[in-house]
Amino acid sequence: MGRILWVKLHRYAGLTIALFLIVSGLTGSIIAFYHELDEGLNPELFSPGTSGEPLSPYEWKATVEKADPRAQVTFLPLEVHAPGESVTVVVEPRIDPATGAPYEVEYSQVFVDPVNGDILGKRLWGDCCFERKHLLPYLYTFHYSLHLPHEFIGGWENMWGRWLMGGIAIIWFFDCFVGAYLTFPPGRPFWARWKPAWKIRTEAGPYRTNFDAHRAGGLWPWVLLIFLSMSSIYLNLGFEVFRPVLSAVSTITPNPFEERLDRMENAPYAPKFSFQEIEARALEEAKRRNWSTYLGGIGYSPHFGIYSAFFYPPGGEHAPGLGHSTMDFEGSTGEVIAHKVPGEGTAGDFLMEVQFPIHSGQIAGLPGRIVVSMAGLLVAMLSVTGIVIWWVKRKGLPAKTSADTSREESNANVTT
């Protein structure tokens, strides 16, 4: 394929995804600090300020379900992160025996004062739009799905938006390689001729600066952009694309949720075990396996019929690293059917495991989240500068562009 064709491919791929990447980059730069911002905006939900010995987690669960019999708890934290903070309990609708359909429950999160059991507030996670308590969850869902009309089945939501943004991520991933290739200079010596591509010159006018910012801004963080685009594919099209492609080159440990996707449209499976029973089994299994982590939460996925126990590292749920360990139990028998420990498993397992920690910056703690936040702004900048380059080319190059600009642009382009 001639160089001109690669240039056109990069140009039109970039134009196709530019607006999506601007939105995704800007929202991503915000949600890198999701928890801090959400808690700061909604102190009445997260900071009741009460002191004293917390109630049992199962008293929190009983309070939530007693307050609204239409709802069942599907995730229960087993700890309070810090004194004076609330706990967040996740719920889903029960089945109405009169209709055979789920009840209409207008919320999915319940914030509970762990000391006295008071319900501090409720919200539907991801609900539109700019009310304080909805803002951060809305931006989070908008980041990966644009909050498009969606089908909701169990834990899967915004499916059409997920698929769209997953497709954008695939184009972005391959366009990163095309853009990098187009920065390579023809002729020799290679390194001496490639060196200017890494610089931003401001003395030749705004168009030259814009062009250099687009090119150098894509080269310096190129590896980070590759990882961000790859992790976007995984997070949006994990079951549909990422796992099947990866399984062609590496062994992947079976995932019980993936194996039961065809069951999701069935009515939710009624839980057969209490969370206390699952906790006891999880602790026994963890002791037998010599896990050093602690049990921080219990969940139940009604549409899959699977209980999950979440084991956190010493630093807690959001500690730097690869995340938490998980143990899954068959809902009908209570037997362990799968487990995941960060860093264990096949090379394919590890590659999938690192995608979210990299994408969120969690892998490196606060410094990592700062880098990811800045990367979101950078992605938006690259998209804007790419649009500017295309627009100026359509109107004709500015007269004051330096004499070598046209020649360089024909031989070099950038990673959008």
C-alpha positions in Angstrom: 0.0 0.0 0.0 1.5 3.3 -1.0 2.2 6.0 1.6 -0.5 8.3 0.2 -3.1 5.5 0.9 -1.8 5.2 4.5 -2.1 8.9 4.9 -5.7 8.8 3.7 -6.5 5.9 5.9 -5.1 7.7 8.9 -6.9 10.9 8.0 -10.4 9.4 7.6 -10.0 6.9 10.5 -9.0 9.9 12.6 -12.0 12.0 11.5 -14.3 9.0 12.1 -13.3 8.6 15.7 -12.2 12.1 16.6 -15.4 13.4 18.2 -15.9 10.1 20.1 -12.3 10.3 21.5 -12.8 14.0 22.5 -15.8 12.9 24.6 -14.1 9.8 25.9 -10.9 11.6 26.7 -12.5 14.5 28.6 -14.8 12.2 30.6 -12.0 9.8 31.3 -9.8 12.6 32.7 -12.6 13.3 35.2 -13.5 9.8 36.2 -9.9 8.9 36.9 -10.8 10.5 40.2 -14.3 9.1 40.3 -14.5 8.2 44.0 -13.0 11.3 45.4 -15.2 13.6 43.2 -18.3 11.6 43.9 -17.8 11.7 47.6 -16.9 15.4 47.5 -20.1 16.3 45.6 -22.3 14.1 47.8 -21.2 14.3 51.5 -24.7 13.6 52.6 -24.4 10.2 51.0 -20.9 9.3 51.9 -20.0 11.0 55.1 -22.7 10.7 57.8 -20.0 11.5 60.4 -21.4 9.2 63.1 -19.0 7.4 65.4 -19.1 4.2 67.2 -19.1 0.5 66.6 -20.6 -0.5 63.2 -23.5 -2.8 63.0 -23.2 -6.2 61.4 -23.2 -6.1 57.6 -26.2 -8.4 57.7 -28.1 -5.8 59.7 -27.3 -3.3 56.9 -28.7 -5.8 54.4 -31.8 -6.5 56.5 -32.5 -2.7 56.9 -32.3 -2.2 53.1 -34.6 -5.1 52.2 -37.0 -4.3 55.0 -37.3 -0.7 53.8 -38.3 -1.9 50.3 -39.4 -5.6 49.9 -39.3 -5.1 46.1 -35.5 -5.0 46.2 -32.9 -7.7 47.0 -29.4 -7.0 47.9 -26.9 -8.2 45.3 -23.7 -6.7 46.7 -23.0 -6.3 50.4 -19.8 -4.7 51.7 -18.4 -6.4 54.8 -16.4 -3.5 56.0 -16.4 0.2 56.6 -13.5 1.8 54.7 -12.9 4.6 57.3 -14.6 5.8 60.4 -17.4 8.3 59.7 -18.0 7.0 56.2 -21.1 5.2 54.9 -21.4 1.9 53.1 -22.9 1.4 49.7 -25.2 -1.5 49.2 -26.2 -2.6 45.7 -29.7 -3.9 44.9 -31.7 -5.3 42.0 -35.5 -5.8 41.7 -37.1 -9.0 42.9 -39.6 -10.9 40.7 -43.2 -9.9 41.3 -45.1 -13.2 41.8 -48.3 -11.7 40.4 -46.7 -10.8 37.0 -43.6 -12.9 36.8 -41.7 -9.7 35.9 -39.2 -7.7 38.0 -40.7 -5.0 40.2 -40.1 -1.5 39.2 -37.3 -0.3 41.5 -36.1 3.2 40.7 -32.6 2.8 42.3 -29.7 0.4 42.4 -27.5 1.9 45.2 -28.4 2.4 48.8 -26.2 4.4 51.1 -26.3 3.2 54.7 -24.9 4.7 57.9 -23.0 1.7 59.2 -23.3 2.7 62.9 -27.0 3.2 63.3 -28.3 1.6 60.0 -30.1 4.8 58.8 -30.6 4.9 55.0 -28.9 8.1 53.9 -30.1 8.1 50.3 -30.6 6.1 47.1 -29.7 6.5 43.4 -29.9 4.6 40.1 -26.3 4.2 39.1 -25.7 5.8 35.7 -29.0 7.6 35.6 -29.2 10.9 33.7 -27.9 13.5 34.1 -26.5 16.5 36.0 -28.1 16.3 39.5 -25.2 16.1 42.0 -25.8 12.6 43.1 -26.1 11.4 39.5 -23.3 13.4 37.9 -20.3 11.1 38.4 -22.1 7.8 37.6 -23.6 9.5 34.5 -20.2 10.6 33.3 -18.8 7.1 33.9 -21.5 5.4 31.8 -21.3 8.2 29.2 -17.5 7.6 28.9 -17.9 4.0 27.7 -21.5 4.0 26.2 -22.5 7.6 25.4 -25.6 6.7 27.4 -27.3 5.5 24.3 -30.7 3.8 24.4 -29.9 0.4 25.8 -31.2 -3.0 26.7 -30.8 -4.0 30.3 -30.3 -7.6 31.2 -29.0 -8.4 34.7 -25.6 -6.7 35.0 -25.3 -5.8 31.4 -26.4 -2.3 30.3 -25.9 0.2 27.5 -25.0 -2.6 25.2 -25.5 -0.7 22.0 -23.3 2.1 23.3 -20.7 -0.3 24.5 -20.5 -1.9 21.1 -20.2 1.4 19.4 -17.4 2.7 21.6 -15.8 -0.7 21.4 -15.7 -0.3 17.6 -14.2 3.1 18.0 -11.5 1.6 20.2 -10.6 -1.0 17.6 -10.2 1.8 15.0 -8.2 3.8 17.4 -5.9 0.9 18.3 -5.0 0.2 14.6 -4.8 3.9 13.8 -2.1 4.3 16.5 0.2 2.0 14.5 -0.7 3.8 11.2 0.0 7.2 12.7 3.3 6.1 14.1 4.4 4.6 10.8 3.6 7.8 9.0 6.0 9.7 11.2 8.9 7.5 9.9 10.9 9.6 7.4 11.9 8.3 4.0 15.6 8.0 3.3 18.6 7.9 5.5 20.0 8.6 8.1 16.8 7.4 9.8 17.3 8.7 13.3 18.6 12.1 12.3 15.6 12.6 10.0 13.1 11.2 12.5 14.3 13.5 15.4 12.2 16.6 14.3 9.0 14.5 14.6 9.5 14.5 18.4 9.7 18.3 18.7 7.1 21.1 18.8 8.3 24.3 17.2 6.5 27.5 18.0 8.4 30.0 15.9 6.8 29.1 12.5 3.2 30.1 13.4 0.1 28.5 14.8 -0.5 26.0 12.1 3.1 24.6 12.4 2.7 24.4 16.1 -0.6 22.6 15.8 0.9 20.1 13.4 3.9 19.5 15.6 1.7 19.2 18.7 -0.4 16.6 16.9 2.6 14.6 15.7 4.9 14.8 18.8 1.9 14.5 21.1 1.2 11.2 19.6 4.7 9.9 19.6 5.9 10.6 23.1 3.0 8.8 24.9 2.6 6.2 22.0 2.9 3.1 24.3 0.4 4.6 26.8 -2.1 5.3 23.9 -1.7 1.7 22.7 -2.5 0.3 26.2 -5.5 2.7 26.6 -7.0 1.7 23.2 -6.4 -2.0 23.9 -8.0 -1.8 27.3 -10.9 0.1 25.8 -11.5 -2.9 23.5 -11.3 -5.2 26.4 -13.7 -3.2 28.6 -16.3 -2.7 25.9 -16.0 -5.9 23.8 -14.4 -8.3 26.3 -16.6 -11.3 25.6 -17.4 -10.4 22.0 -13.9 -9.6 20.6 -11.0 -9.5 23.1 -11.3 -13.0 24.7 -12.0 -14.8 21.4 -9.0 -13.2 19.7 -6.7 -13.7 22.6 -7.8 -17.3 23.0 -6.5 -18.0 19.5 -3.0 -17.4 20.7 -3.1 -18.2 24.4 -4.9 -20.5 26.8 -7.6 -18.6 28.9 -9.1 -20.0 32.0 -12.9 -20.5 31.5 -15.1 -17.7 32.9 -18.3 -19.0 34.5 -20.2 -15.8 33.6 -19.2 -16.1 29.9 -20.3 -19.7 29.9 -23.8 -18.7 31.1 -24.4 -15.8 28.8 -27.2 -17.8 27.1 -29.0 -18.0 30.4 -29.2 -14.2 31.0 -32.6 -13.8 29.3 -34.2 -16.2 31.7 -35.9 -15.0 34.8 -33.5 -14.3 37.7 -32.5 -17.3 39.8 -33.7 -17.0 43.4 -30.8 -17.2 45.8 -30.6 -20.5 47.7 -28.0 -19.5 50.2 -27.7 -16.6 52.6 -24.8 -14.3 52.3 -23.6 -15.5 55.8 -23.4 -19.0 54.4 -21.4 -17.9 51.4 -19.1 -15.8 53.7 -18.4 -18.9 55.8 -17.6 -21.0 52.8 -15.4 -18.3 51.3 -13.4 -17.9 54.5 -12.9 -21.6 54.8 -11.7 -21.9 51.2 -9.4 -18.9 51.5 -7.8 -20.4 54.6 -7.4 -23.7 52.8 -5.7 -21.9 49.9 -3.5 -19.7 52.2 -4.9 -16.4 50.7 -3.4 -13.4 52.5 -6.2 -11.0 51.4 -9.3 -10.3 53.5 -12.9 -10.8 52.6 -14.4 -7.4 51.8 -17.7 -8.1 50.1 -20.3 -10.7 49.0 -22.3 -10.5 45.8 -25.0 -12.5 44.0 -25.7 -12.3 40.3 -29.4 -13.3 39.9 -29.3 -13.7 36.1 -26.3 -16.0 36.3 -27.1 -17.8 39.5 -23.5 -17.2 40.8 -22.4 -15.9 44.2 -19.0 -14.1 44.3 -16.8 -13.3 47.3 -14.4 -10.4 46.9 -11.0 -10.5 48.7 -9.1 -7.2 48.9 -5.4 -6.6 49.4 -4.2 -4.9 52.7 -4.7 -1.4 51.2 -8.4 -2.0 50.5 -10.6 -2.2 47.4 -8.8 0.6 45.6 -5.2 -0.2 46.6 -2.6 0.1 43.8 -1.9 -3.0 41.9 -3.8 -5.6 39.9 -7.0 -5.5 42.0 -8.8 -8.0 44.2 -9.1 -11.7 44.3 -12.5 -13.3 43.6 -14.1 -16.6 44.4 -17.3 -17.7 42.6 -19.8 -20.2 43.9 -22.5 -22.1 42.1 -25.8 -20.7 43.3 -27.7 -24.0 43.4 -25.1 -26.0 45.3 -22.7 -23.5 47.0 -19.7 -25.2 45.5 -16.6 -23.2 44.3 -16.7 -23.1 40.5 -14.0 -20.5 39.8 -11.4 -18.3 41.5 -9.1 -15.5 40.4 -5.9 -14.3 42.1 -4.1 -11.3 40.6 -0.9 -12.4 38.9 -1.8 -16.1 38.7 -3.0 -18.1 35.7 -1.9 -18.2 32.0 -0.3 -15.4 30.0 -3.7 -14.7 28.5 -5.3 -14.5 31.9 -2.7 -12.0 33.0 -3.1 -9.8 29.8 -6.9 -9.6 30.5 -6.3 -9.0 34.2 -4.1 -5.9 33.7 -6.5 -4.1 31.3 -8.7 -2.4 33.9 -5.9 -1.5 36.3 -4.0 0.1 33.4 -7.1 1.9 31.9 -8.1 3.3 35.3 -4.5 4.0 36.5 -5.1 1.9 39.5 -2.1 -0.2 38.8 0.2 2.6 40.0 -2.1 4.2 42.6 -2.5 8.0 42.7 0.4 8.7 40.3 -1.1 6.2 37.8 -4.5 7.9 38.0 -2.9 11.3 37.4 -1.2 10.0 34.3 -4.4 8.5 33.0 -6.3 11.8 33.7 -3.6 13.7 31.8 -3.8 11.1 29.0 -7.5 11.7 28.6 -6.8 15.4 28.0 -4.0 14.5 25.6 -6.4 12.2 23.6 -8.8 15.1 23.3 -6.0 17.4 22.2 -4.8 15.0 19.5 -8.3 14.7 18.1 -8.8 18.5 18.0 -5.4 19.1 16.4 -6.1 16.4 13.9 -9.4 18.0 12.9 -7.6 21.4 12.6 -5.0 19.9 10.2 -7.7 18.4 8.1 -9.7 21.6 8.0 -6.8 23.8 7.1 -5.8 21.3 4.3 -9.3 21.5 2.9 -9.0 25.3 2.7 -5.4 25.3 1.5 -2.2 25.6 3.4 -1.6 29.0 5.1 0.8 31.2 3.1 3.2 31.8 6.0 3.8 28.1 6.6 7.5 27.3 6.5 8.8 26.1 3.1 9.4 22.5 4.3 6.0 22.0 6.0 4.2 20.7 2.9 7.0 18.2 2.3 7.1 17.1 5.9 3.3 16.6 6.0 3.4 14.4 2.9 6.0 12.2 4.6 4.8 12.3 8.2 1.6 12.1 10.1 0.7 11.5 13.7 -1.0 9.1 16.1 -4.6 10.4 16.8 
